[in-house]
Amino acid sequence: MNNETLKRNLTSGDHWLRLLFMVLFVFLLEVAGVVILATIALQFLFAIISGSPNDNLRRLGNQIASYIYQTLQFLIYNTEEKPFPFSEWPES
């Protein structure tokens, strides 16, 4: 890599804009982690009390897991497609 390439990369607005999106998605990933932990705990309690898992919580957990996957794919540069709220919420 020569100095011109490095200079062009450092001054590219696209890289810095992506960094802002990455910071936002790291924050949203932390929120999603808390929500998935709450979903896990609620699902366990529901299964203990009723004897079977709750279908609504199962779908929510599946959607959050898909969102986490999409977010990680963006963060590690496997995709340029931004996850929710810049695209549709994942379906279960």
N, CA, C and O atoms as a MOPAC input file, in Angstrom:
PM7 MOZYME 1SCF
protein

 N      0.86400 1    -1.17600 1     0.00000 1
 C      0.00000 1     0.00000 1     0.00000 1
 C      0.90300 1     1.22900 1     0.00000 1
 O      1.80300 1     1.35700 1     0.83000 1
 N      0.65200 1     2.10600 1    -0.92300 1
 C      1.45500 1     3.32400 1    -0.96700 1
 C      0.77100 1     4.45200 1    -0.19900 1
 O     -0.36100 1     4.31100 1     0.26500 1
 N      1.46700 1     5.54900 1    -0.08000 1
 C      0.96000 1     6.68000 1     0.70900 1
 C     -0.29000 1     7.30500 1     0.11500 1
 O     -1.16200 1     7.77400 1     0.84700 1
 N     -0.38200 1     7.31300 1    -1.21400 1
 C     -1.56400 1     7.88700 1    -1.86400 1
 C     -2.81700 1     7.06900 1    -1.54900 1
 O     -3.88400 1     7.62400 1    -1.28600 1
 N     -2.67500 1     5.76000 1    -1.57800 1
 C     -3.81700 1     4.89500 1    -1.26000 1
 C     -4.23600 1     5.08600 1     0.18600 1
 O     -5.42600 1     5.18500 1     0.48500 1
 N     -3.27500 1     5.13800 1     1.07300 1
 C     -3.57100 1     5.35200 1     2.49400 1
 C     -4.25200 1     6.70200 1     2.70100 1
 O     -5.23800 1     6.79500 1     3.43100 1
 N     -3.73300 1     7.73400 1     2.06800 1
 C     -4.32200 1     9.07100 1     2.20100 1
 C     -5.75700 1     9.08800 1     1.67700 1
 O     -6.64200 1     9.67600 1     2.29800 1
 N     -5.98500 1     8.43800 1     0.52900 1
 C     -7.32700 1     8.38500 1    -0.04700 1
 C     -8.28200 1     7.63200 1     0.87900 1
 O     -9.42900 1     8.04300 1     1.05800 1
 N     -7.81200 1     6.53500 1     1.46500 1
 C     -8.64900 1     5.76800 1     2.38700 1
 C     -8.96800 1     6.55400 1     3.65700 1
 O    -10.09300 1     6.50400 1     4.15400 1
 N     -7.98200 1     7.27800 1     4.17900 1
 C     -8.20200 1     8.03800 1     5.41100 1
 C     -9.12300 1     9.23600 1     5.21400 1
 O     -9.80900 1     9.65800 1     6.14500 1
 N     -9.13700 1     9.77300 1     4.02100 1
 C     -9.97700 1    10.95400 1     3.77400 1
 C    -11.31800 1    10.60400 1     3.14100 1
 O    -12.12800 1    11.49100 1     2.87100 1
 N    -11.55300 1     9.33700 1     2.90500 1
 C    -12.81900 1     8.91800 1     2.31200 1
 C    -13.95500 1     9.06900 1     3.32600 1
 O    -13.90100 1     8.51400 1     4.42300 1
 N    -14.96400 1     9.81400 1     2.94800 1
 C    -16.12000 1     9.99200 1     3.82200 1
 C    -16.90600 1     8.70900 1     4.02400 1
 O    -17.56600 1     8.53900 1     5.05000 1
 N    -16.84200 1     7.80500 1     3.05600 1
 C    -17.57700 1     6.54600 1     3.15900 1
 C    -17.11500 1     5.71100 1     4.34600 1
 O    -17.93100 1     5.11100 1     5.04700 1
 N    -15.80700 1     5.67500 1     4.56800 1
 C    -15.28700 1     4.89100 1     5.69800 1
 C    -15.74300 1     5.47100 1     7.03100 1
 O    -16.12400 1     4.73400 1     7.94100 1
 N    -15.70200 1     6.77800 1     7.13900 1
 C    -16.07800 1     7.42200 1     8.40700 1
 C    -17.57800 1     7.34400 1     8.64400 1
 O    -18.01700 1     7.21800 1     9.78700 1
 N    -18.36600 1     7.41600 1     7.58400 1
 C    -19.81700 1     7.25400 1     7.72300 1
 C    -20.14400 1     5.83000 1     8.16200 1
 O    -21.01100 1     5.62000 1     9.01100 1
 N    -19.44900 1     4.85600 1     7.58100 1
 C    -19.67200 1     3.47200 1     8.00200 1
 C    -19.30000 1     3.30100 1     9.47300 1
 O    -19.97600 1     2.56800 1    10.19500 1
 N    -18.23700 1     3.96400 1     9.92900 1
 C    -17.86600 1     3.88700 1    11.33800 1
 C    -19.00200 1     4.38300 1    12.22900 1
 O    -19.27400 1     3.78100 1    13.26700 1
 N    -19.66200 1     5.45700 1    11.84600 1
 C    -20.80200 1     5.96300 1    12.62300 1
 C    -21.92700 1     4.93400 1    12.66500 1
 O    -22.52800 1     4.70900 1    13.71500 1
 N    -22.21200 1     4.31100 1    11.52200 1
 C    -23.23300 1     3.25900 1    11.49900 1
 C    -22.81100 1     2.08000 1    12.36300 1
 O    -23.63800 1     1.48700 1    13.05500 1
 N    -21.53500 1     1.74000 1    12.32500 1
 C    -21.04700 1     0.61100 1    13.11700 1
 C    -21.19900 1     0.88700 1    14.61400 1
 O    -21.57700 1    -0.00600 1    15.37100 1
 N    -20.91300 1     2.09800 1    15.03600 1
 C    -21.09300 1     2.46100 1    16.45500 1
 C    -22.56800 1     2.35400 1    16.83100 1
 O    -22.90000 1     1.83200 1    17.89500 1
 N    -23.44200 1     2.83900 1    15.97600 1
 C    -24.88400 1     2.72800 1    16.21700 1
 C    -25.30000 1     1.26400 1    16.33300 1
 O    -26.04600 1     0.90600 1    17.24400 1
 N    -24.83000 1     0.42200 1    15.43000 1
 C    -25.24200 1    -0.97800 1    15.44600 1
 C    -24.62100 1    -1.76400 1    16.59500 1
 O    -25.21200 1    -2.74200 1    17.05400 1
 N    -23.45500 1    -1.36500 1    17.06600 1
 C    -22.90000 1    -2.00000 1    18.26700 1
 C    -23.80900 1    -1.69700 1    19.45400 1
 O    -24.07800 1    -2.57700 1    20.27100 1
 N    -24.28200 1    -0.46100 1    19.55000 1
 C    -25.21500 1    -0.09600 1    20.61900 1
 C    -26.51200 1    -0.90300 1    20.49500 1
 O    -26.99700 1    -1.45300 1    21.48300 1
 N    -27.07000 1    -0.97300 1    19.29000 1
 C    -28.31100 1    -1.72600 1    19.07900 1
 C    -28.10200 1    -3.21700 1    19.33300 1
 O    -29.02400 1    -3.90500 1    19.77100 1
 N    -26.90900 1    -3.71800 1    19.06300 1
 C    -26.59300 1    -5.11100 1    19.34300 1
 C    -26.61100 1    -5.38100 1    20.84500 1
 O    -27.06400 1    -6.43700 1    21.28600 1
 N    -26.12100 1    -4.43100 1    21.61800 1
 C    -26.16400 1    -4.56400 1    23.08200 1
 C    -27.61200 1    -4.57600 1    23.58300 1
 O    -27.96400 1    -5.37000 1    24.45500 1
 N    -28.43500 1    -3.70600 1    23.03500 1
 C    -29.85700 1    -3.68000 1    23.40500 1
 C    -30.51700 1    -5.00200 1    23.02800 1
 O    -31.28100 1    -5.56600 1    23.81100 1
 N    -30.22000 1    -5.49300 1    21.82500 1
 C    -30.79100 1    -6.77000 1    21.38600 1
 C    -30.34500 1    -7.90800 1    22.29600 1
 O    -31.11300 1    -8.83700 1    22.54800 1
 N    -29.10900 1    -7.84400 1    22.79100 1
 C    -28.62200 1    -8.86400 1    23.71200 1
 C    -29.40900 1    -8.89000 1    25.00600 1
 O    -29.72700 1    -9.95900 1    25.52600 1
 N    -29.72300 1    -7.70800 1    25.52700 1
 C    -30.52400 1    -7.62300 1    26.75300 1
 C    -31.93000 1    -8.16300 1    26.50500 1
 O    -32.47500 1    -8.89400 1    27.33200 1
 N    -32.51000 1    -7.80200 1    25.37300 1
 C    -33.86200 1    -8.26300 1    25.05200 1
 C    -33.88200 1    -9.77900 1    24.86800 1
 O    -34.82500 1   -10.43600 1    25.31000 1
 N    -32.85800 1   -10.34600 1    24.22400 1
 C    -32.85600 1   -11.79700 1    24.02800 1
 C    -32.67600 1   -12.51500 1    25.36500 1
 O    -33.24900 1   -13.58600 1    25.56700 1
 N    -31.89000 1   -11.94400 1    26.27800 1
 C    -31.76400 1   -12.54600 1    27.61500 1
 C    -33.09100 1   -12.50800 1    28.35900 1
 O    -33.45400 1   -13.47500 1    29.03000 1
 N    -33.81400 1   -11.40700 1    28.24700 1
 C    -35.13100 1   -11.31900 1    28.88200 1
 C    -36.09300 1   -12.32500 1    28.24800 1
 O    -36.89200 1   -12.94800 1    28.94700 1
 N    -36.01700 1   -12.48000 1    26.93700 1
 C    -36.87200 1   -13.45500 1    26.24100 1
 C    -36.55900 1   -14.87200 1    26.70800 1
 O    -37.46600 1   -15.67800 1    26.91500 1
 N    -35.27600 1   -15.17100 1    26.87200 1
 C    -34.87200 1   -16.49700 1    27.35200 1
 C    -35.43100 1   -16.75300 1    28.74700 1
 O    -35.98700 1   -17.81600 1    29.02100 1
 N    -35.27400 1   -15.76000 1    29.62700 1
 C    -35.76500 1   -15.92000 1    31.00600 1
 C    -37.28200 1   -16.08000 1    31.03400 1
 O    -37.80000 1   -16.94300 1    31.74400 1
 N    -37.99600 1   -15.25800 1    30.27000 1
 C    -39.45300 1   -15.36100 1    30.22300 1
 C    -39.89800 1   -16.69400 1    29.63600 1
 O    -40.85100 1   -17.30300 1    30.12200 1
 N    -39.21400 1   -17.14200 1    28.60000 1
 C    -39.56800 1   -18.42200 1    27.98900 1
 C    -39.37100 1   -19.56700 1    28.98700 1
 O    -40.19700 1   -20.47600 1    29.06100 1
 N    -38.28600 1   -19.52200 1    29.74800 1
 C    -38.03900 1   -20.54300 1    30.75300 1
 C    -39.14000 1   -20.53600 1    31.81600 1
 O    -39.66500 1   -21.58500 1    32.18800 1
 N    -39.48200 1   -19.33600 1    32.30000 1
 C    -40.53800 1   -19.23000 1    33.31000 1
 C    -41.87500 1   -19.71800 1    32.75600 1
 O    -42.61800 1   -20.41700 1    33.44500 1
 N    -42.17200 1   -19.35700 1    31.53500 1
 C    -43.41600 1   -19.79600 1    30.91100 1
 C    -43.45800 1   -21.31200 1    30.80000 1
 O    -44.49000 1   -21.92900 1    31.06300 1
 N    -42.33600 1   -21.91200 1    30.41100 1
 C    -42.27600 1   -23.36700 1    30.26300 1
 C    -42.41200 1   -24.06000 1    31.62000 1
 O    -43.03200 1   -25.11800 1    31.72100 1
 N    -41.83400 1   -23.46300 1    32.65400 1
 C    -41.94500 1   -24.03800 1    34.00600 1
 C    -43.39900 1   -23.99200 1    34.47900 1
 O    -43.91100 1   -24.96300 1    35.03600 1
 N    -44.05500 1   -22.85600 1    34.25200 1
 C    -45.41000 1   -22.65900 1    34.76800 1
 C    -46.43900 1   -23.44000 1    33.94300 1
 O    -47.30500 1   -24.11600 1    34.49900 1
 N    -46.33800 1   -23.34000 1    32.61700 1
 C    -47.37800 1   -23.94300 1    31.77600 1
 C    -47.01800 1   -25.34000 1    31.25600 1
 O    -47.89500 1   -26.08600 1    30.82000 1
 N    -45.76900 1   -25.68000 1    31.30300 1
 C    -45.34500 1   -26.98900 1    30.81300 1
 C    -44.90900 1   -27.00900 1    29.36300 1
 O    -44.42400 1   -28.03100 1    28.87700 1
 N    -45.07500 1   -25.88300 1    28.65700 1
 C    -44.63300 1   -25.82900 1    27.25900 1
 C    -44.18600 1   -24.40200 1    26.92800 1
 O    -44.63200 1   -23.45200 1    27.57100 1
 N    -43.31400 1   -24.24400 1    25.93500 1
 C    -42.86000 1   -22.90800 1    25.56700 1
 C    -43.96500 1   -22.07500 1    24.91400 1
 O    -44.91600 1   -22.62000 1    24.35300 1
 N    -43.83100 1   -20.78400 1    24.99000 1
 C    -44.77900 1   -19.83600 1    24.41200 1
 C    -44.40600 1   -19.57200 1    22.94900 1
 O    -43.26800 1   -19.20400 1    22.65500 1
 N    -45.35800 1   -19.75800 1    22.03800 1
 C    -45.08200 1   -19.56900 1    20.61200 1
 C    -44.71000 1   -18.12500 1    20.26300 1
 O    -43.84800 1   -17.89300 1    19.41600 1
 N    -45.35600 1   -17.16200 1    20.91300 1
 C    -45.03300 1   -15.75900 1    20.64300 1
 C    -43.60400 1   -15.44000 1    21.05800 1
 O    -42.88600 1   -14.75000 1    20.33300 1
 N    -43.18600 1   -15.93600 1    22.21800 1
 C    -41.81400 1   -15.71500 1    22.66000 1
 C    -40.82100 1   -16.45100 1    21.75500 1
 O    -39.71800 1   -15.96100 1    21.51500 1
 N    -41.20600 1   -17.60500 1    21.26300 1
 C    -40.34500 1   -18.35500 1    20.33900 1
 C    -40.12700 1   -17.56200 1    19.05900 1
 O    -38.99800 1   -17.45800 1    18.57800 1
 N    -41.21400 1   -16.99300 1    18.49700 1
 C    -41.08700 1   -16.18000 1    17.28300 1
 C    -40.25300 1   -14.93000 1    17.54500 1
 O    -39.40300 1   -14.56700 1    16.73200 1
 N    -40.49500 1   -14.27100 1    18.68000 1
 C    -39.71400 1   -13.08100 1    19.01900 1
 C    -38.23300 1   -13.42700 1    19.15200 1
 O    -37.37600 1   -12.71000 1    18.63700 1
 N    -37.93900 1   -14.51700 1    19.83700 1
 C    -36.55300 1   -14.94100 1    19.97800 1
 C    -35.90300 1   -15.23300 1    18.63800 1
 O    -34.74000 1   -14.89500 1    18.42100 1
 N    -36.64500 1   -15.85600 1    17.74200 1
 C    -36.13200 1   -16.14500 1    16.40600 1
 C    -35.85300 1   -14.86200 1    15.62900 1
 O    -34.83600 1   -14.75700 1    14.94400 1
 N    -36.75400 1   -13.88700 1    15.73500 1
 C    -36.55600 1   -12.61200 1    15.04400 1
 C    -35.34900 1   -11.86100 1    15.60700 1
 O    -34.56100 1   -11.29500 1    14.84900 1
 N    -35.20700 1   -11.85500 1    16.90700 1
 C    -34.06400 1   -11.16200 1    17.51800 1
 C    -32.76100 1   -11.85400 1    17.13900 1
 O    -31.76400 1   -11.18800 1    16.86100 1
 N    -32.76200 1   -13.19400 1    17.12400 1
 C    -31.56400 1   -13.92400 1    16.72000 1
 C    -31.19500 1   -13.59600 1    15.27000 1
 O    -30.01500 1   -13.44200 1    14.95300 1
 N    -32.19000 1   -13.49000 1    14.39200 1
 C    -31.93800 1   -13.10900 1    12.99600 1
 C    -31.39000 1   -11.69300 1    12.91400 1
 O    -30.48000 1   -11.41600 1    12.13300 1
 N    -31.94500 1   -10.79800 1    13.72300 1
 C    -31.45800 1    -9.41200 1    13.74200 1
 C    -30.00900 1    -9.35500 1    14.20700 1
 O    -29.19600 1    -8.63800 1    13.62500 1
 N    -29.68600 1   -10.10200 1    15.24500 1
 C    -28.31000 1   -10.13600 1    15.74400 1
 C    -27.37700 1   -10.64800 1    14.65100 1
 O    -26.29600 1   -10.09800 1    14.44600 1
 N    -27.79400 1   -11.70000 1    13.94900 1
 C    -26.98700 1   -12.23900 1    12.84800 1
 C    -26.77700 1   -11.19200 1    11.75500 1
 O    -25.65400 1   -11.00200 1    11.28800 1
 N    -27.85600 1   -10.50900 1    11.34200 1
 C    -27.74400 1    -9.48100 1    10.30200 1
 C    -26.81500 1    -8.35600 1    10.74100 1
 O    -26.01700 1    -7.85300 1     9.95100 1
 N    -26.92600 1    -7.96800 1    12.00300 1
 C    -26.09400 1    -6.89200 1    12.53100 1
 C    -24.62500 1    -7.29200 1    12.53500 1
 O    -23.76000 1    -6.51300 1    12.13400 1
 N    -24.35000 1    -8.50300 1    12.98800 1
 C    -22.96400 1    -8.98000 1    12.98200 1
 C    -22.41100 1    -9.07400 1    11.57300 1
 O    -21.24100 1    -8.76200 1    11.35200 1
 N    -23.22500 1    -9.49600 1    10.61100 1
 C    -22.78100 1    -9.56700 1     9.22200 1
 C    -22.38700 1    -8.18200 1     8.70600 1
 O    -21.40800 1    -8.04800 1     7.97300 1
 N    -23.14000 1    -7.16200 1     9.08500 1
 C    -22.78900 1    -5.79300 1     8.69500 1
 C    -21.50600 1    -5.34600 1     9.39200 1
 O    -20.63000 1    -4.75500 1     8.76200 1
 N    -21.39500 1    -5.62400 1    10.67600 1
 C    -20.24300 1    -5.15800 1    11.44600 1
 C    -18.92700 1    -5.78100 1    10.98800 1
 O    -17.87900 1    -5.14100 1    11.07500 1
 N    -18.96700 1    -7.01900 1    10.50300 1
 C    -17.72400 1    -7.66200 1    10.06500 1
 C    -17.52000 1    -7.55200 1     8.54800 1
 O    -16.70600 1    -8.27000 1     7.96700 1
 N    -18.26500 1    -6.64900 1     7.92700 1
 C    -18.10200 1    -6.32900 1     6.50500 1
 C    -18.49700 1    -7.47800 1     5.58000 1
 O    -18.01400 1    -7.53000 1     4.44900 1
 N    -19.33600 1    -8.37900 1     6.00700 1
 C    -19.82800 1    -9.42000 1     5.11700 1
 C    -20.97200 1    -8.93300 1     4.24700 1
 O    -21.32500 1    -9.58100 1     3.26200 1
 N    -21.55600 1    -7.79300 1     4.60500 1
 C    -22.61500 1    -7.20300 1     3.80400 1
 C    -22.57900 1    -5.68800 1     3.97000 1
 O    -22.12400 1    -5.15900 1     4.98400 1
 N    -23.06800 1    -5.02000 1     2.95400 1
 C    -23.21500 1    -3.55900 1     3.02200 1
 C    -24.64500 1    -3.17600 1     3.39200 1
 O    -24.93400 1    -2.00500 1     3.63900 1
 N    -25.53500 1    -4.16100 1     3.43000 1
 C    -26.93900 1    -3.89600 1     3.75700 1
 C    -27.07900 1    -3.64500 1     5.25800 1
 O    -26.73100 1    -4.48700 1     6.08600 1
 N    -27.59300 1    -2.47900 1     5.57600 1
 C    -27.77200 1    -2.12300 1     6.98700 1
 C    -29.02600 1    -2.81900 1     7.53500 1
 O    -30.06500 1    -2.85200 1     6.87600 1
 N    -28.91500 1    -3.37300 1     8.74900 1
 C    -30.09300 1    -4.00700 1     9.34600 1
 C    -31.11300 1    -2.97900 1     9.82000 1
 O    -30.92700 1    -1.77400 1     9.65400 1
 N    -32.20100 1    -3.48200 1    10.41900 1
 C    -33.23000 1    -2.62600 1    10.99900 1
 C    -32.56100 1    -1.59200 1    11.90100 1
 O    -31.68200 1    -1.97600 1    12.67200 1
 N    -32.90500 1    -0.34500 1    11.85900 1
 C    -34.07800 1     0.32000 1    11.31200 1
 C    -33.91500 1     0.82500 1     9.88000 1
 O    -34.76300 1     1.57400 1     9.39600 1
 N    -32.83100 1     0.42500 1     9.18800 1
 C    -32.62000 1     0.85700 1     7.81400 1
 C    -33.12700 1    -0.16100 1     6.80300 1
 O    -33.08000 1     0.08300 1     5.59700 1
 N    -33.60400 1    -1.28300 1     7.28200 1
 C    -34.25400 1    -2.28200 1     6.43500 1
 C    -35.38800 1    -2.90000 1     7.24700 1
 O    -35.62100 1    -2.52300 1     8.39600 1
 N    -36.07600 1    -3.83700 1     6.64600 1
 C    -37.22100 1    -4.46200 1     7.32200 1
 C    -36.77500 1    -5.29600 1     8.52000 1
 O    -35.67800 1    -5.85500 1     8.53700 1
 N    -37.66000 1    -5.36600 1     9.52700 1
 C    -37.41600 1    -6.22000 1    10.67000 1
 C    -37.45800 1    -7.67300 1    10.19900 1
 O    -38.33200 1    -8.01900 1     9.40400 1
 N    -36.55400 1    -8.53200 1    10.65400 1
 C    -36.55400 1    -9.92100 1    10.17500 1
 C    -37.82000 1   -10.67100 1    10.57100 1
 O    -38.34800 1   -10.49900 1    11.67000 1
 N    -38.29200 1   -11.49900 1     9.65800 1
 C    -39.45200 1   -12.34300 1     9.90300 1
 C    -38.99000 1   -13.64500 1    10.53200 1
 O    -37.85600 1   -14.07800 1    10.33100 1
 N    -39.87600 1   -14.26300 1    11.29500 1
 C    -39.50900 1   -15.55700 1    11.88600 1
 C    -39.97200 1   -16.68500 1    11.00600 1
 O    -39.75600 1   -17.85200 1    11.33300 1

